[in-house]
Amino acid sequence: MEHIVTVQDAVTAFAPWMEPTEAELDVIEQEAPLVAAELDLLDAQIITLDRIPNELDARRVRRAHRKVLAVRTELANKAAVTETGGAA
C-alpha cells in the first residue's frame, strides 16, 4: 500500500523567502518598457496573421519594430553607463 503525501515544495512554493528581492524588482521595472514594446510588436504581427497585410499593417509592424530597437538601445546604453561608472 502506498501512502499519499503532499509535496512540501508545492505547498511552500509561495513562501516569503521565495519572493523577488528589491534588486530583482528594480531590474523588472527597468525592463518594463522593453516588454511593453515587444508586446506591441507581437500584437502588430498577430494582426497580420489572419489576413493579407496591407500598407497600414506593414507600417504598424515597422513602427513597433523600431520602438523595440530604440528601447533595447536605451537599455544597453544605460547598462554601459552603469558599468563604466558614468559618462566621461
Biotite code that builds the C-alpha atoms (Angstrom):
import biotite.structure as struc

atoms = struc.array([
    struc.Atom([0.000, 0.000, 0.000], chain_id="A", res_id=1, res_name="MET", atom_name="CA", element="C"),
    struc.Atom([1.341, 3.429, -0.975], chain_id="A", res_id=2, res_name="GLU", atom_name="CA", element="C"),
    struc.Atom([0.744, 6.452, 1.187], chain_id="A", res_id=3, res_name="HIS", atom_name="CA", element="C"),
    struc.Atom([-0.430, 9.687, -0.366], chain_id="A", res_id=4, res_name="ILE", atom_name="CA", element="C"),
    struc.Atom([1.536, 12.659, 0.932], chain_id="A", res_id=5, res_name="VAL", atom_name="CA", element="C"),
    struc.Atom([1.723, 16.288, -0.052], chain_id="A", res_id=6, res_name="THR", atom_name="CA", element="C"),
    struc.Atom([4.757, 17.574, -1.821], chain_id="A", res_id=7, res_name="VAL", atom_name="CA", element="C"),
    struc.Atom([6.386, 20.044, 0.533], chain_id="A", res_id=8, res_name="GLN", atom_name="CA", element="C"),
    struc.Atom([7.838, 22.179, -2.269], chain_id="A", res_id=9, res_name="ASP", atom_name="CA", element="C"),
    struc.Atom([4.430, 22.653, -3.844], chain_id="A", res_id=10, res_name="ALA", atom_name="CA", element="C"),
    struc.Atom([2.898, 23.643, -0.524], chain_id="A", res_id=11, res_name="VAL", atom_name="CA", element="C"),
    struc.Atom([5.614, 26.188, 0.290], chain_id="A", res_id=12, res_name="THR", atom_name="CA", element="C"),
    struc.Atom([6.189, 27.432, -3.269], chain_id="A", res_id=13, res_name="ALA", atom_name="CA", element="C"),
    struc.Atom([4.980, 30.890, -2.328], chain_id="A", res_id=14, res_name="PHE", atom_name="CA", element="C"),
    struc.Atom([6.807, 31.210, 0.951], chain_id="A", res_id=15, res_name="ALA", atom_name="CA", element="C"),
    struc.Atom([8.044, 34.731, 1.786], chain_id="A", res_id=16, res_name="PRO", atom_name="CA", element="C"),
    struc.Atom([11.676, 33.766, 1.262], chain_id="A", res_id=17, res_name="TRP", atom_name="CA", element="C"),
    struc.Atom([10.885, 32.920, -2.380], chain_id="A", res_id=18, res_name="MET", atom_name="CA", element="C"),
    struc.Atom([9.672, 36.440, -3.234], chain_id="A", res_id=19, res_name="GLU", atom_name="CA", element="C"),
    struc.Atom([11.809, 38.533, -5.601], chain_id="A", res_id=20, res_name="PRO", atom_name="CA", element="C"),
    struc.Atom([14.394, 40.756, -3.993], chain_id="A", res_id=21, res_name="THR", atom_name="CA", element="C"),
    struc.Atom([14.399, 44.535, -4.307], chain_id="A", res_id=22, res_name="GLU", atom_name="CA", element="C"),
    struc.Atom([17.213, 44.304, -6.868], chain_id="A", res_id=23, res_name="ALA", atom_name="CA", element="C"),
    struc.Atom([15.229, 41.846, -8.987], chain_id="A", res_id=24, res_name="GLU", atom_name="CA", element="C"),
    struc.Atom([12.163, 44.086, -8.815], chain_id="A", res_id=25, res_name="LEU", atom_name="CA", element="C"),
    struc.Atom([14.284, 47.056, -9.928], chain_id="A", res_id=26, res_name="ASP", atom_name="CA", element="C"),
    struc.Atom([15.538, 45.101, -12.949], chain_id="A", res_id=27, res_name="VAL", atom_name="CA", element="C"),
    struc.Atom([11.980, 44.098, -13.832], chain_id="A", res_id=28, res_name="ILE", atom_name="CA", element="C"),
    struc.Atom([10.884, 47.728, -13.576], chain_id="A", res_id=29, res_name="GLU", atom_name="CA", element="C"),
    struc.Atom([13.758, 48.854, -15.810], chain_id="A", res_id=30, res_name="GLN", atom_name="CA", element="C"),
    struc.Atom([12.854, 46.249, -18.440], chain_id="A", res_id=31, res_name="GLU", atom_name="CA", element="C"),
    struc.Atom([9.108, 47.015, -18.360], chain_id="A", res_id=32, res_name="ALA", atom_name="CA", element="C"),
    struc.Atom([9.290, 49.431, -21.353], chain_id="A", res_id=33, res_name="PRO", atom_name="CA", element="C"),
    struc.Atom([11.004, 46.730, -23.411], chain_id="A", res_id=34, res_name="LEU", atom_name="CA", element="C"),
    struc.Atom([8.335, 44.190, -22.510], chain_id="A", res_id=35, res_name="VAL", atom_name="CA", element="C"),
    struc.Atom([5.614, 46.677, -23.489], chain_id="A", res_id=36, res_name="ALA", atom_name="CA", element="C"),
    struc.Atom([7.341, 47.432, -26.803], chain_id="A", res_id=37, res_name="ALA", atom_name="CA", element="C"),
    struc.Atom([7.744, 43.733, -27.565], chain_id="A", res_id=38, res_name="GLU", atom_name="CA", element="C"),
    struc.Atom([4.054, 43.190, -26.805], chain_id="A", res_id=39, res_name="LEU", atom_name="CA", element="C"),
    struc.Atom([3.150, 45.966, -29.248], chain_id="A", res_id=40, res_name="ASP", atom_name="CA", element="C"),
    struc.Atom([5.295, 44.292, -31.893], chain_id="A", res_id=41, res_name="LEU", atom_name="CA", element="C"),
    struc.Atom([3.695, 40.940, -31.196], chain_id="A", res_id=42, res_name="LEU", atom_name="CA", element="C"),
    struc.Atom([0.218, 42.475, -31.456], chain_id="A", res_id=43, res_name="ASP", atom_name="CA", element="C"),
    struc.Atom([1.123, 44.032, -34.805], chain_id="A", res_id=44, res_name="ALA", atom_name="CA", element="C"),
    struc.Atom([2.452, 40.720, -36.080], chain_id="A", res_id=45, res_name="GLN", atom_name="CA", element="C"),
    struc.Atom([-0.604, 38.798, -34.883], chain_id="A", res_id=46, res_name="ILE", atom_name="CA", element="C"),
    struc.Atom([-2.916, 41.159, -36.746], chain_id="A", res_id=47, res_name="ILE", atom_name="CA", element="C"),
    struc.Atom([-1.143, 40.288, -39.996], chain_id="A", res_id=48, res_name="THR", atom_name="CA", element="C"),
    struc.Atom([-1.573, 36.547, -39.489], chain_id="A", res_id=49, res_name="LEU", atom_name="CA", element="C"),
    struc.Atom([-5.264, 36.272, -40.315], chain_id="A", res_id=50, res_name="ASP", atom_name="CA", element="C"),
    struc.Atom([-5.332, 38.500, -43.375], chain_id="A", res_id=51, res_name="ARG", atom_name="CA", element="C"),
    struc.Atom([-3.176, 39.750, -46.191], chain_id="A", res_id=52, res_name="ILE", atom_name="CA", element="C"),
    struc.Atom([-1.134, 42.600, -44.716], chain_id="A", res_id=53, res_name="PRO", atom_name="CA", element="C"),
    struc.Atom([-1.820, 45.975, -46.277], chain_id="A", res_id=54, res_name="ASN", atom_name="CA", element="C"),
    struc.Atom([0.416, 49.039, -46.190], chain_id="A", res_id=55, res_name="GLU", atom_name="CA", element="C"),
    struc.Atom([-1.005, 50.200, -42.865], chain_id="A", res_id=56, res_name="LEU", atom_name="CA", element="C"),
    struc.Atom([-0.236, 46.819, -41.269], chain_id="A", res_id=57, res_name="ASP", atom_name="CA", element="C"),
    struc.Atom([3.300, 46.908, -42.630], chain_id="A", res_id=58, res_name="ALA", atom_name="CA", element="C"),
    struc.Atom([3.805, 50.404, -41.189], chain_id="A", res_id=59, res_name="ARG", atom_name="CA", element="C"),
    struc.Atom([2.494, 49.295, -37.817], chain_id="A", res_id=60, res_name="ARG", atom_name="CA", element="C"),
    struc.Atom([4.912, 46.341, -37.723], chain_id="A", res_id=61, res_name="VAL", atom_name="CA", element="C"),
    struc.Atom([7.857, 48.538, -38.797], chain_id="A", res_id=62, res_name="ARG", atom_name="CA", element="C"),
    struc.Atom([6.966, 51.195, -36.220], chain_id="A", res_id=63, res_name="ARG", atom_name="CA", element="C"),
    struc.Atom([6.675, 48.604, -33.451], chain_id="A", res_id=64, res_name="ALA", atom_name="CA", element="C"),
    struc.Atom([9.985, 47.017, -34.511], chain_id="A", res_id=65, res_name="HIS", atom_name="CA", element="C"),
    struc.Atom([11.732, 50.399, -34.433], chain_id="A", res_id=66, res_name="ARG", atom_name="CA", element="C"),
    struc.Atom([10.301, 51.022, -30.975], chain_id="A", res_id=67, res_name="LYS", atom_name="CA", element="C"),
    struc.Atom([11.687, 47.695, -29.712], chain_id="A", res_id=68, res_name="VAL", atom_name="CA", element="C"),
    struc.Atom([15.105, 48.530, -31.151], chain_id="A", res_id=69, res_name="LEU", atom_name="CA", element="C"),
    struc.Atom([15.044, 52.010, -29.610], chain_id="A", res_id=70, res_name="ALA", atom_name="CA", element="C"),
    struc.Atom([14.159, 50.678, -26.157], chain_id="A", res_id=71, res_name="VAL", atom_name="CA", element="C"),
    struc.Atom([16.821, 47.963, -26.417], chain_id="A", res_id=72, res_name="ARG", atom_name="CA", element="C"),
    struc.Atom([19.386, 50.590, -27.383], chain_id="A", res_id=73, res_name="THR", atom_name="CA", element="C"),
    struc.Atom([18.348, 52.776, -24.461], chain_id="A", res_id=74, res_name="GLU", atom_name="CA", element="C"),
    struc.Atom([18.668, 49.860, -22.019], chain_id="A", res_id=75, res_name="LEU", atom_name="CA", element="C"),
    struc.Atom([22.059, 48.890, -23.453], chain_id="A", res_id=76, res_name="ALA", atom_name="CA", element="C"),
    struc.Atom([23.296, 52.472, -23.123], chain_id="A", res_id=77, res_name="ASN", atom_name="CA", element="C"),
    struc.Atom([22.101, 52.643, -19.521], chain_id="A", res_id=78, res_name="LYS", atom_name="CA", element="C"),
    struc.Atom([23.892, 49.376, -18.779], chain_id="A", res_id=79, res_name="ALA", atom_name="CA", element="C"),
    struc.Atom([27.087, 50.662, -20.416], chain_id="A", res_id=80, res_name="ALA", atom_name="CA", element="C"),
    struc.Atom([26.992, 53.869, -18.383], chain_id="A", res_id=81, res_name="VAL", atom_name="CA", element="C"),
    struc.Atom([26.386, 51.893, -15.196], chain_id="A", res_id=82, res_name="THR", atom_name="CA", element="C"),
    struc.Atom([29.276, 49.508, -15.914], chain_id="A", res_id=83, res_name="GLU", atom_name="CA", element="C"),
    struc.Atom([31.742, 52.289, -16.677], chain_id="A", res_id=84, res_name="THR", atom_name="CA", element="C"),
    struc.Atom([30.670, 54.356, -13.716], chain_id="A", res_id=85, res_name="GLY", atom_name="CA", element="C"),
    struc.Atom([29.205, 57.264, -15.627], chain_id="A", res_id=86, res_name="GLY", atom_name="CA", element="C"),
    struc.Atom([29.717, 59.323, -18.719], chain_id="A", res_id=87, res_name="ALA", atom_name="CA", element="C"),
    struc.Atom([33.132, 60.764, -19.499], chain_id="A", res_id=88, res_name="ALA", atom_name="CA", element="C"),
])
